[in-house]
Amino acid sequence: MPQSYKSLSGEYVTQKVIEKSKFIATSRHVSGEEEARAFIAEISKKYADATHNCYAYIADNLGNFPRFSDDGEPQGTAGMPMLEVLKNNGLFEVCVVVTRYFGGIKLGAGGLVRAYSSSVAENINAATKVLYETCCESVYFIDYSNIDTAIRFFAANGANVLSTEYLNDVRFTVAVKKAEEESFNSSLINTLNGRVTINKSKEYFFPFKI
């Protein structure tokens, strides 16, 4: 299991026109090959009238499931160049579909490679990237007099507040990077003069924004 890996957050769409052909690149984070194939089917249905819907994906966080398709373009001119862009960006759990509406001007093999690879590169460059790292999720029990101080501390120290419950005290469910958990908790305890109870619940991969 990797200690961390880079991926995308959500879905992102970009498009451009090359020699009258429209290229629409749609990328999305996927958790496994089943999600990748469902995403490809979704985009292919959305652009069912397009000339081609080429794709590439790396479906897991180890790089074990790289797949691609030229979808009718000359072999090696679309899917593989798209996959190389994903690899060169060090991305995992990601799928991208490039839809082409042919404009009547042939691009040639080299032109197609450049068109598809640049479409993916521009899309990935603009999309929101995240780093999946092992996080520790804990519940922090804090009295009402320290709410504002705690909220400011969470915001200033890169914590992800997942939920807040207002009961006899305020219960913040918070995810922090495992590597920073000890120092985070120590600093919070000092900031609140010890007036906090911490119950650690679980560890898992969490997408921290890059």
DOZABA-239718 format. One line per field, with one value per atom (N, C-alpha, C): atom name; x, y, z; residue in one letter; residue number from 1. Coordinates in Angstrom, 3 decimals. Layout:
! DOZABA-239718
atomo = [CA,...]
u = [X,...]
v = [Y,...]
w = [Z,...]
residuo = [a,...]
num = [NUM,...]
END
This chain:
! DOZABA-239718
atomo = [N,CA,C,N,CA,C,N,CA,C,N,CA,C,N,CA,C,N,CA,C,N,CA,C,N,CA,C,N,CA,C,N,CA,C,N,CA,C,N,CA,C,N,CA,C,N,CA,C,N,CA,C,N,CA,C,N,CA,C,N,CA,C,N,CA,C,N,CA,C,N,CA,C,N,CA,C,N,CA,C,N,CA,C,N,CA,C,N,CA,C,N,CA,C,N,CA,C,N,CA,C,N,CA,C,N,CA,C,N,CA,C,N,CA,C,N,CA,C,N,CA,C,N,CA,C,N,CA,C,N,CA,C,N,CA,C,N,CA,C,N,CA,C,N,CA,C,N,CA,C,N,CA,C,N,CA,C,N,CA,C,N,CA,C,N,CA,C,N,CA,C,N,CA,C,N,CA,C,N,CA,C,N,CA,C,N,CA,C,N,CA,C,N,CA,C,N,CA,C,N,CA,C,N,CA,C,N,CA,C,N,CA,C,N,CA,C,N,CA,C,N,CA,C,N,CA,C,N,CA,C,N,CA,C,N,CA,C,N,CA,C,N,CA,C,N,CA,C,N,CA,C,N,CA,C,N,CA,C,N,CA,C,N,CA,C,N,CA,C,N,CA,C,N,CA,C,N,CA,C,N,CA,C,N,CA,C,N,CA,C,N,CA,C,N,CA,C,N,CA,C,N,CA,C,N,CA,C,N,CA,C,N,CA,C,N,CA,C,N,CA,C,N,CA,C,N,CA,C,N,CA,C,N,CA,C,N,CA,C,N,CA,C,N,CA,C,N,CA,C,N,CA,C,N,CA,C,N,CA,C,N,CA,C,N,CA,C,N,CA,C,N,CA,C,N,CA,C,N,CA,C,N,CA,C,N,CA,C,N,CA,C,N,CA,C,N,CA,C,N,CA,C,N,CA,C,N,CA,C,N,CA,C,N,CA,C,N,CA,C,N,CA,C,N,CA,C,N,CA,C,N,CA,C,N,CA,C,N,CA,C,N,CA,C,N,CA,C,N,CA,C,N,CA,C,N,CA,C,N,CA,C,N,CA,C,N,CA,C,N,CA,C,N,CA,C,N,CA,C,N,CA,C,N,CA,C,N,CA,C,N,CA,C,N,CA,C,N,CA,C,N,CA,C,N,CA,C,N,CA,C,N,CA,C,N,CA,C,N,CA,C,N,CA,C,N,CA,C,N,CA,C,N,CA,C,N,CA,C,N,CA,C,N,CA,C,N,CA,C,N,CA,C,N,CA,C,N,CA,C,N,CA,C,N,CA,C,N,CA,C,N,CA,C,N,CA,C,N,CA,C,N,CA,C,N,CA,C,N,CA,C,N,CA,C,N,CA,C,N,CA,C,N,CA,C,N,CA,C,N,CA,C,N,CA,C,N,CA,C,N,CA,C,N,CA,C,N,CA,C,N,CA,C,N,CA,C,N,CA,C,N,CA,C,N,CA,C,N,CA,C,N,CA,C,N,CA,C,N,CA,C,N,CA,C,N,CA,C,N,CA,C,N,CA,C,N,CA,C,N,CA,C,N,CA,C,N,CA,C,N,CA,C,N,CA,C,N,CA,C,N,CA,C,N,CA,C,N,CA,C,N,CA,C,N,CA,C,N,CA,C,N,CA,C,N,CA,C,N,CA,C,N,CA,C]
u = [0.846,0.000,0.884,0.653,1.489,1.243,2.251,2.078,1.243,1.338,0.555,0.529,-0.450,-0.508,-1.322,-1.020,-1.663,-2.817,-3.891,-5.045,-5.744,-6.936,-7.747,-8.922,-9.475,-10.669,-11.863,-12.839,-14.053,-13.827,-14.574,-14.553,-14.171,-13.470,-13.070,-13.183,-13.671,-13.893,-13.175,-12.434,-11.809,-12.050,-11.937,-12.093,-11.303,-10.979,-10.305,-10.560,-10.279,-10.474,-9.117,-8.854,-7.617,-7.996,-7.634,-7.955,-9.432,-10.302,-11.757,-12.337,-11.487,-11.981,-12.074,-13.193,-13.365,-12.932,-12.077,-11.608,-12.104,-12.884,-13.405,-12.785,-12.017,-11.382,-12.159,-12.545,-13.264,-12.501,-12.073,-11.324,-12.113,-11.864,-12.561,-11.763,-11.858,-11.305,-12.186,-11.566,-12.315,-11.693,-12.537,-12.061,-12.276,-11.357,-11.440,-11.891,-11.674,-11.948,-13.436,-14.270,-15.719,-16.187,-15.684,-16.041,-15.491,-14.292,-13.696,-14.539,-14.951,-15.754,-17.134,-17.701,-18.995,-18.865,-17.766,-17.514,-17.362,-16.602,-16.420,-17.763,-18.592,-19.915,-20.786,-20.681,-21.454,-21.074,-19.774,-19.310,-19.606,-19.430,-19.720,-21.198,-22.054,-23.493,-23.803,-23.143,-23.353,-22.959,-21.859,-21.373,-21.514,-22.682,-22.909,-22.801,-22.962,-22.894,-21.480,-20.508,-19.122,-18.478,-17.408,-16.677,-15.909,-15.308,-14.521,-14.673,-14.659,-14.551,-13.396,-12.206,-11.003,-10.777,-10.156,-9.980,-8.668,-8.330,-7.187,-7.463,-7.057,-7.234,-6.223,-5.976,-5.209,-6.141,-6.726,-7.897,-7.597,-6.377,-6.102,-4.967,-4.547,-3.499,-2.111,-2.000,-0.704,-0.264,-1.142,-0.817,-0.993,-1.776,-1.936,-2.938,-3.775,-4.825,-4.810,-3.692,-3.693,-4.416,-5.345,-6.091,-6.269,-6.435,-6.659,-7.354,-7.925,-8.596,-8.469,-8.194,-8.149,-9.536,-10.493,-11.876,-11.970,-11.263,-11.382,-10.340,-9.601,-8.484,-7.359,-6.432,-5.310,-4.587,-4.211,-3.616,-2.419,-2.426,-1.307,-1.351,-2.414,-2.448,-3.265,-4.006,-4.900,-4.742,-5.209,-5.250,-3.900,-2.886,-1.568,-0.947,-0.979,-0.459,-1.203,-2.507,-3.288,-2.825,-2.610,-2.153,-0.782,0.087,1.424,1.363,0.404,0.255,-0.136,-1.053,-1.438,-0.235,0.551,1.730,2.761,2.997,4.000,3.620,2.320,1.862,1.773,2.121,2.132,0.770,-0.268,-1.635,-2.107,-2.936,-3.561,-5.047,-5.816,-7.268,-7.845,-7.521,-7.959,-8.327,-9.344,-9.769,-10.013,-9.642,-9.888,-10.438,-11.441,-12.023,-11.850,-11.308,-11.217,-12.168,-13.142,-14.168,-13.756,-13.853,-13.498,-14.679,-14.956,-15.910,-15.081,-15.015,-14.159,-14.613,-13.631,-13.954,-13.679,-13.261,-13.072,-11.635,-10.723,-9.308,-8.537,-7.866,-7.086,-5.819,-5.478,-4.334,-3.067,-3.197,-2.036,-1.711,-0.892,-0.585,0.060,1.054,1.734,0.809,-0.040,-0.986,-1.995,-2.432,-3.378,-2.744,-1.524,-0.817,-0.712,-0.326,-0.188,-1.543,-2.583,-3.913,-4.446,-4.353,-4.904,-4.063,-2.755,-1.902,-2.004,-2.059,-2.166,-3.530,-4.569,-5.906,-5.920,-5.291,-5.235,-4.321,-3.172,-2.218,-2.836,-3.551,-4.178,-5.290,-6.030,-7.099,-6.530,-5.516,-4.910,-4.280,-3.662,-3.014,-4.016,-5.235,-6.261,-7.094,-7.143,-7.978,-7.402,-8.257,-7.828,-7.141,-5.888,-5.136,-5.182,-5.186,-5.165,-4.112,-3.633,-2.687,-3.381,-3.571,-4.171,-3.094,-3.290,-2.373,-3.159,-2.471,-3.127,-3.469,-4.734,-5.174,-5.652,-5.699,-6.288,-7.556,-8.665,-9.923,-10.196,-10.440,-10.695,-11.871,-12.478,-13.547,-12.971,-13.113,-12.595,-13.766,-13.798,-14.862,-14.380,-15.057,-14.610,-15.783,-15.543,-16.648,-16.947,-18.133,-18.622,-17.762,-17.122,-16.303,-15.073,-14.707,-13.488,-13.788,-15.050,-15.415,-14.615,-14.631,-13.970,-12.464,-11.871,-10.429,-10.123,-10.961,-10.753,-10.919,-11.943,-12.189,-11.018,-10.515,-9.357,-8.136,-7.957,-6.822,-6.930,-8.122,-8.313,-7.991,-8.490,-8.283,-6.814,-6.109,-4.710,-3.745,-4.217,-3.304,-3.658,-4.385,-4.631,-5.540,-6.395,-7.326,-8.551,-9.126,-10.371,-11.498,-12.348,-13.470,-14.591,-14.862,-15.828,-17.254,-17.414,-18.750,-18.629,-19.712,-19.758,-21.100,-21.059,-22.282,-22.328,-23.473,-23.646,-24.514,-23.865,-24.572,-24.241,-23.944,-23.524,-22.219,-21.423,-20.230,-20.262,-19.236,-19.166,-18.240,-18.711,-17.936,-17.549,-16.276,-15.732,-15.129,-15.605,-14.951,-13.973,-12.702,-11.637,-10.660,-10.222,-9.202,-7.919,-6.812,-5.497,-4.526,-3.468,-2.468,-1.856,-1.704,-1.173,0.200,1.010,2.361,2.359,1.253,1.184,0.271,-0.323,-1.335,-0.802,0.345,0.876,1.139,1.810,2.115,0.848,-0.095,-1.373,-2.126,-2.263,-2.996,-2.303,-0.985,-0.233,-0.426,-0.374,-0.549,-1.961,-2.949,-4.340,-4.558,-4.019,-4.147,-3.542,-2.376,-1.732,-2.554,-3.081,-3.872,-5.127,-5.734,-6.979,-6.736,-5.476,-5.109,-5.635,-5.573,-5.952,-7.445,-8.243,-9.700,-10.256,-9.821,-10.279,-10.089,-11.051,-10.931,-10.877,-9.933,-9.730,-9.968,-10.896,-11.155,-10.798,-9.704,-9.300,-10.196,-10.693,-11.637,-11.060,-10.398,-9.923,-8.886,-8.239,-7.263,-7.680,-7.448,-7.760,-7.124,-7.163,-6.652,-7.637,-7.118,-7.953,-7.336,-8.165,-7.635,-7.352,-6.097,-5.691,-5.348,-5.872,-5.594,-4.127,-3.618,-2.207,-2.078]
v = [-1.191,0.000,1.244,2.197,3.398,4.287,5.081,6.024,7.214,7.567,8.665,8.533,9.168,9.183,10.382,10.848,12.044,11.661,12.414,12.172,13.497,13.412,14.592,14.637,15.818,15.980,16.239,15.328,15.539,15.412,16.220,16.158,17.515,17.495,18.747,18.608,19.653,19.631,20.805,20.517,21.561,21.236,22.228,21.960,22.956,22.537,23.423,22.937,23.786,23.466,23.447,22.352,22.202,21.855,22.710,22.480,22.091,22.867,22.732,21.508,20.645,19.545,20.016,19.722,20.087,18.916,19.194,18.204,18.599,17.714,17.954,16.933,17.407,16.510,16.560,15.390,15.282,14.326,14.807,13.976,13.832,12.727,12.496,11.545,11.765,10.797,9.556,8.376,7.115,6.198,5.430,4.465,3.059,2.629,1.288,1.260,0.091,-0.069,0.013,-0.435,-0.379,1.073,1.949,3.363,3.982,3.580,4.111,3.745,2.497,2.047,2.710,2.919,3.603,5.049,5.693,7.071,7.162,6.234,6.213,6.039,5.121,4.890,6.143,6.833,8.061,9.145,9.354,10.387,9.993,8.712,8.240,8.421,8.239,8.453,9.936,10.761,12.209,12.758,12.241,12.693,11.563,10.979,9.831,10.208,11.474,11.924,12.310,12.154,12.520,11.485,11.893,10.980,9.943,10.375,9.471,9.868,8.870,9.081,8.201,8.741,7.997,8.155,7.151,7.245,6.629,6.988,6.380,6.470,5.443,5.514,4.656,5.052,4.276,4.147,2.980,2.857,2.659,2.235,2.024,2.924,2.789,3.663,3.037,1.935,1.276,1.266,1.698,1.698,0.346,-0.539,-1.905,-2.041,-1.027,-1.162,-0.030,0.150,1.160,0.612,1.367,0.962,2.179,1.913,3.021,2.513,3.428,3.082,4.229,3.863,4.861,5.113,4.253,4.391,4.779,4.052,4.269,5.178,5.900,6.682,5.710,6.106,5.230,4.739,3.477,2.858,3.645,3.892,4.559,6.077,6.661,8.115,8.831,8.083,8.740,8.173,6.947,6.374,6.306,5.776,5.655,7.013,7.985,9.316,9.923,9.687,10.186,9.542,8.219,7.491,7.985,8.285,8.764,10.083,10.936,12.207,11.947,10.997,10.653,10.144,9.256,8.709,9.801,10.669,11.722,12.708,12.813,13.690,12.968,11.675,10.909,10.719,10.572,10.472,9.025,8.776,7.467,7.672,6.581,6.649,7.796,7.795,8.880,8.320,8.922,8.538,9.802,9.769,10.911,10.418,11.105,10.823,12.061,11.876,12.986,12.704,13.576,13.468,14.328,13.760,14.517,14.612,15.837,16.082,16.483,15.582,15.783,17.004,17.840,19.086,19.068,17.903,17.804,17.888,18.226,18.319,17.230,16.349,15.282,15.860,15.346,15.868,15.049,13.815,12.945,12.341,11.306,10.588,11.496,12.249,13.143,14.215,14.747,15.772,15.243,14.000,13.394,13.168,12.662,12.451,13.760,14.824,16.128,16.639,16.443,16.940,16.251,14.929,14.191,14.386,14.347,14.506,15.923,16.927,18.301,18.566,17.933,18.089,17.587,16.427,15.869,16.706,17.114,17.892,19.206,19.887,21.153,20.933,19.845,19.535,19.237,18.384,18.002,19.209,20.061,21.246,22.166,22.236,23.132,22.493,21.165,20.462,20.587,20.366,20.399,19.093,19.202,18.015,17.836,16.588,16.284,15.218,15.209,14.188,13.326,12.055,11.122,10.666,10.987,10.578,9.912,9.082,8.467,9.547,9.600,10.581,9.876,10.621,10.148,10.953,10.256,10.924,10.797,11.919,11.933,12.846,12.617,13.494,14.333,15.657,16.587,17.179,16.937,17.439,18.753,19.842,21.174,21.945,22.663,23.412,24.666,25.192,26.288,27.546,27.778,28.984,28.977,27.810,27.705,27.420,27.546,27.226,28.049,29.370,30.246,29.976,29.763,29.475,28.168,27.161,25.863,25.974,26.680,26.830,27.538,28.574,29.287,28.369,27.567,26.638,25.613,25.028,24.040,24.650,25.855,26.516,26.838,27.217,27.636,26.464,25.256,24.108,22.985,23.315,22.350,21.205,21.382,20.321,20.335,19.177,19.059,18.721,19.705,19.502,18.807,17.564,16.750,16.956,17.227,17.476,18.175,18.841,19.530,19.243,18.793,18.513,19.397,20.038,20.914,20.200,19.636,18.909,19.584,18.812,19.424,20.187,19.674,20.380,20.376,20.887,20.882,19.754,18.919,17.764,17.906,18.166,18.330,17.001,16.493,15.332,15.875,15.563,16.215,15.178,15.400,14.561,15.366,14.796,15.420,14.379,14.828,13.904,13.113,11.816,10.951,11.426,11.864,12.296,13.535,14.281,15.524,15.413,14.231,14.081,14.419,13.886,14.083,15.550,16.233,17.652,18.499,18.111,18.828,18.776,17.567,17.408,18.115,18.025,18.678,20.188,20.755,22.205,22.636,21.813,22.143,22.115,21.110,21.005,22.236,22.659,23.845,25.100,25.191,26.371,26.504,25.377,25.379,25.140,25.222,25.043,23.716,22.679,21.346,21.082,22.065,21.907,21.286,20.088,19.342,17.853,17.054,15.595,15.062,14.151,13.651,12.146,11.731,10.306,9.960,9.228,8.816,7.681,7.771,6.761,5.834,6.391,5.519,6.211,5.394,5.885,5.438,6.295,5.963,6.998,6.740,7.706,8.849,10.068,11.263,12.180,12.816,13.687,15.100,15.377,16.708,17.535,18.767,19.611,19.963,19.963,20.297,21.809]
w = [0.000,0.000,0.000,-0.921,-0.959,0.253,0.636,1.737,1.296,0.016,-0.535,-2.055,-2.678,-4.136,-4.600,-5.815,-6.357,-7.279,-7.209,-8.071,-8.350,-8.913,-9.187,-8.219,-8.065,-7.247,-8.165,-8.116,-8.906,-10.401,-11.150,-12.620,-13.193,-14.347,-14.980,-16.498,-17.162,-18.609,-19.261,-20.330,-21.137,-22.603,-23.456,-24.892,-25.723,-26.933,-27.866,-29.288,-30.251,-31.664,-32.352,-33.075,-33.841,-35.278,-36.213,-37.629,-37.811,-37.165,-37.261,-36.527,-35.959,-35.131,-33.685,-33.042,-31.633,-30.754,-29.771,-28.814,-27.420,-26.801,-25.457,-24.519,-23.554,-22.578,-21.265,-20.770,-19.502,-18.599,-17.449,-16.506,-15.212,-14.505,-13.238,-12.358,-11.060,-10.118,-10.108,-10.141,-10.102,-9.058,-8.398,-7.406,-7.950,-8.807,-9.362,-10.811,-11.420,-12.845,-13.165,-12.260,-12.501,-12.638,-11.771,-11.865,-13.139,-13.539,-14.758,-15.973,-16.061,-17.204,-17.204,-16.033,-15.943,-16.402,-16.032,-16.455,-17.976,-18.551,-20.009,-20.713,-20.203,-20.785,-20.682,-19.573,-19.354,-20.364,-20.544,-21.473,-22.920,-23.232,-24.591,-24.939,-23.949,-24.159,-24.313,-23.497,-23.552,-24.922,-25.472,-26.778,-27.803,-27.832,-28.727,-30.195,-30.516,-31.910,-32.336,-31.416,-31.736,-32.651,-33.302,-34.184,-33.383,-32.273,-31.429,-29.963,-29.086,-27.644,-27.152,-27.185,-26.801,-25.291,-24.680,-23.233,-22.778,-21.533,-20.843,-19.351,-18.623,-17.174,-16.438,-15.186,-14.221,-13.025,-12.842,-11.968,-10.490,-10.145,-8.720,-8.271,-7.007,-6.484,-6.560,-7.317,-7.510,-8.970,-9.860,-11.287,-11.943,-11.308,-11.818,-12.953,-13.170,-14.171,-15.199,-15.928,-16.988,-18.221,-18.741,-19.934,-20.837,-22.137,-23.070,-24.319,-25.084,-26.339,-27.331,-28.601,-29.681,-30.275,-29.976,-30.440,-31.916,-32.746,-34.181,-34.800,-33.986,-34.515,-34.885,-35.763,-36.104,-34.846,-34.857,-33.669,-33.146,-31.843,-31.196,-31.234,-31.808,-31.954,-30.880,-30.056,-29.092,-27.681,-27.474,-26.136,-25.450,-26.123,-25.508,-25.184,-26.103,-25.740,-24.551,-24.469,-23.334,-22.033,-22.084,-20.896,-20.451,-21.395,-21.055,-20.297,-20.650,-19.936,-18.478,-18.263,-16.895,-16.114,-16.742,-16.077,-15.784,-16.755,-16.584,-15.489,-15.216,-14.139,-12.803,-12.799,-11.565,-10.938,-11.799,-11.308,-11.184,-10.187,-9.968,-9.719,-9.844,-9.668,-10.496,-11.782,-12.654,-14.018,-14.629,-15.977,-16.784,-18.052,-18.924,-20.257,-20.754,-22.065,-22.929,-24.125,-25.076,-26.227,-26.361,-27.404,-28.588,-29.800,-30.996,-31.948,-32.350,-33.437,-34.654,-35.635,-36.804,-37.607,-37.952,-38.657,-40.138,-40.665,-42.108,-42.573,-41.672,-42.035,-41.297,-42.032,-41.406,-40.772,-39.599,-38.861,-39.056,-39.574,-39.682,-38.336,-38.350,-37.118,-36.074,-36.487,-35.552,-35.009,-35.868,-35.446,-34.446,-34.656,-33.728,-32.354,-32.351,-31.081,-30.315,-31.004,-30.348,-29.869,-30.673,-30.315,-29.072,-29.036,-27.906,-26.643,-26.787,-25.602,-25.041,-25.905,-25.414,-24.796,-25.322,-24.739,-23.300,-23.079,-21.732,-20.838,-21.361,-20.566,-20.090,-20.974,-20.601,-19.577,-19.742,-18.804,-17.413,-17.356,-16.075,-15.400,-16.192,-15.636,-14.952,-15.513,-14.974,-13.864,-13.826,-12.850,-11.430,-10.442,-9.039,-8.675,-8.250,-7.840,-6.316,-5.897,-4.466,-4.192,-2.967,-2.537,-1.489,-1.830,-0.881,0.093,1.354,2.410,3.532,4.321,5.463,6.473,6.850,7.829,9.087,10.163,11.414,11.644,11.776,12.075,13.573,14.199,15.638,15.947,17.102,17.590,18.725,18.612,19.603,20.379,21.676,22.549,23.177,22.822,23.244,23.831,24.940,25.547,24.722,24.918,24.084,24.169,25.277,25.441,24.544,24.036,23.209,21.730,21.315,19.924,18.927,19.091,18.118,18.056,19.211,19.249,18.524,18.758,18.112,16.594,16.152,14.711,14.045,14.669,14.108,14.053,15.092,15.122,14.005,13.815,12.749,11.389,11.148,9.858,9.608,10.661,10.514,10.414,10.769,10.832,9.867,8.809,7.738,8.093,9.096,9.487,8.599,8.394,7.639,8.607,8.872,9.782,9.015,9.356,8.624,9.117,10.415,10.961,12.305,12.701,13.984,14.654,15.898,16.653,17.895,18.097,19.248,20.289,21.284,22.345,23.682,24.726,25.986,25.802,24.860,24.413,22.891,22.254,20.789,20.368,19.443,19.025,17.553,17.340,16.003,15.543,14.420,13.797,12.774,12.983,12.221,11.659,10.411,9.785,9.631,10.107,9.949,9.413,8.790,8.271,9.424,9.199,10.251,10.719,9.781,10.123,11.014,11.024,11.788,13.006,13.203,14.257,15.643,15.991,17.340,17.641,16.722,16.947,16.892,16.034,15.925,17.253,17.791,19.041,20.204,20.232,21.301,21.260,20.059,19.911,20.286,19.892,20.216,21.732,22.388,23.847,24.527,24.043,24.607,24.343,23.121,22.751,23.605,23.930,24.706,26.193,26.604,28.015,28.582,27.735,28.175,28.191,27.797,27.888,26.603,26.313,25.138,25.410,24.963,25.032,23.605,23.347,21.988,21.947,21.099,20.879,19.436,19.254,17.909,17.439,16.175,15.702,14.638,13.599,12.521,11.645,10.805,9.837,8.438,7.444,6.058,5.136,3.828,2.866,2.716,2.721,2.596,1.546,0.682,-0.374,0.140,0.434,0.855,-0.384,-0.462,-1.619,-1.693,-2.917,-3.143,-3.337]
residuo = [m,m,m,p,p,p,q,q,q,s,s,s,y,y,y,k,k,k,s,s,s,l,l,l,s,s,s,g,g,g,e,e,e,y,y,y,v,v,v,t,t,t,q,q,q,k,k,k,v,v,v,i,i,i,e,e,e,k,k,k,s,s,s,k,k,k,f,f,f,i,i,i,a,a,a,t,t,t,s,s,s,r,r,r,h,h,h,v,v,v,s,s,s,g,g,g,e,e,e,e,e,e,e,e,e,a,a,a,r,r,r,a,a,a,f,f,f,i,i,i,a,a,a,e,e,e,i,i,i,s,s,s,k,k,k,k,k,k,y,y,y,a,a,a,d,d,d,a,a,a,t,t,t,h,h,h,n,n,n,c,c,c,y,y,y,a,a,a,y,y,y,i,i,i,a,a,a,d,d,d,n,n,n,l,l,l,g,g,g,n,n,n,f,f,f,p,p,p,r,r,r,f,f,f,s,s,s,d,d,d,d,d,d,g,g,g,e,e,e,p,p,p,q,q,q,g,g,g,t,t,t,a,a,a,g,g,g,m,m,m,p,p,p,m,m,m,l,l,l,e,e,e,v,v,v,l,l,l,k,k,k,n,n,n,n,n,n,g,g,g,l,l,l,f,f,f,e,e,e,v,v,v,c,c,c,v,v,v,v,v,v,v,v,v,t,t,t,r,r,r,y,y,y,f,f,f,g,g,g,g,g,g,i,i,i,k,k,k,l,l,l,g,g,g,a,a,a,g,g,g,g,g,g,l,l,l,v,v,v,r,r,r,a,a,a,y,y,y,s,s,s,s,s,s,s,s,s,v,v,v,a,a,a,e,e,e,n,n,n,i,i,i,n,n,n,a,a,a,a,a,a,t,t,t,k,k,k,v,v,v,l,l,l,y,y,y,e,e,e,t,t,t,c,c,c,c,c,c,e,e,e,s,s,s,v,v,v,y,y,y,f,f,f,i,i,i,d,d,d,y,y,y,s,s,s,n,n,n,i,i,i,d,d,d,t,t,t,a,a,a,i,i,i,r,r,r,f,f,f,f,f,f,a,a,a,a,a,a,n,n,n,g,g,g,a,a,a,n,n,n,v,v,v,l,l,l,s,s,s,t,t,t,e,e,e,y,y,y,l,l,l,n,n,n,d,d,d,v,v,v,r,r,r,f,f,f,t,t,t,v,v,v,a,a,a,v,v,v,k,k,k,k,k,k,a,a,a,e,e,e,e,e,e,e,e,e,s,s,s,f,f,f,n,n,n,s,s,s,s,s,s,l,l,l,i,i,i,n,n,n,t,t,t,l,l,l,n,n,n,g,g,g,r,r,r,v,v,v,t,t,t,i,i,i,n,n,n,k,k,k,s,s,s,k,k,k,e,e,e,y,y,y,f,f,f,f,f,f,p,p,p,f,f,f,k,k,k,i,i,i]
num = [1,1,1,2,2,2,3,3,3,4,4,4,5,5,5,6,6,6,7,7,7,8,8,8,9,9,9,10,10,10,11,11,11,12,12,12,13,13,13,14,14,14,15,15,15,16,16,16,17,17,17,18,18,18,19,19,19,20,20,20,21,21,21,22,22,22,23,23,23,24,24,24,25,25,25,26,26,26,27,27,27,28,28,28,29,29,29,30,30,30,31,31,31,32,32,32,33,33,33,34,34,34,35,35,35,36,36,36,37,37,37,38,38,38,39,39,39,40,40,40,41,41,41,42,42,42,43,43,43,44,44,44,45,45,45,46,46,46,47,47,47,48,48,48,49,49,49,50,50,50,51,51,51,52,52,52,53,53,53,54,54,54,55,55,55,56,56,56,57,57,57,58,58,58,59,59,59,60,60,60,61,61,61,62,62,62,63,63,63,64,64,64,65,65,65,66,66,66,67,67,67,68,68,68,69,69,69,70,70,70,71,71,71,72,72,72,73,73,73,74,74,74,75,75,75,76,76,76,77,77,77,78,78,78,79,79,79,80,80,80,81,81,81,82,82,82,83,83,83,84,84,84,85,85,85,86,86,86,87,87,87,88,88,88,89,89,89,90,90,90,91,91,91,92,92,92,93,93,93,94,94,94,95,95,95,96,96,96,97,97,97,98,98,98,99,99,99,100,100,100,101,101,101,102,102,102,103,103,103,104,104,104,105,105,105,106,106,106,107,107,107,108,108,108,109,109,109,110,110,110,111,111,111,112,112,112,113,113,113,114,114,114,115,115,115,116,116,116,117,117,117,118,118,118,119,119,119,120,120,120,121,121,121,122,122,122,123,123,123,124,124,124,125,125,125,126,126,126,127,127,127,128,128,128,129,129,129,130,130,130,131,131,131,132,132,132,133,133,133,134,134,134,135,135,135,136,136,136,137,137,137,138,138,138,139,139,139,140,140,140,141,141,141,142,142,142,143,143,143,144,144,144,145,145,145,146,146,146,147,147,147,148,148,148,149,149,149,150,150,150,151,151,151,152,152,152,153,153,153,154,154,154,155,155,155,156,156,156,157,157,157,158,158,158,159,159,159,160,160,160,161,161,161,162,162,162,163,163,163,164,164,164,165,165,165,166,166,166,167,167,167,168,168,168,169,169,169,170,170,170,171,171,171,172,172,172,173,173,173,174,174,174,175,175,175,176,176,176,177,177,177,178,178,178,179,179,179,180,180,180,181,181,181,182,182,182,183,183,183,184,184,184,185,185,185,186,186,186,187,187,187,188,188,188,189,189,189,190,190,190,191,191,191,192,192,192,193,193,193,194,194,194,195,195,195,196,196,196,197,197,197,198,198,198,199,199,199,200,200,200,201,201,201,202,202,202,203,203,203,204,204,204,205,205,205,206,206,206,207,207,207,208,208,208,209,209,209,210,210,210]
END
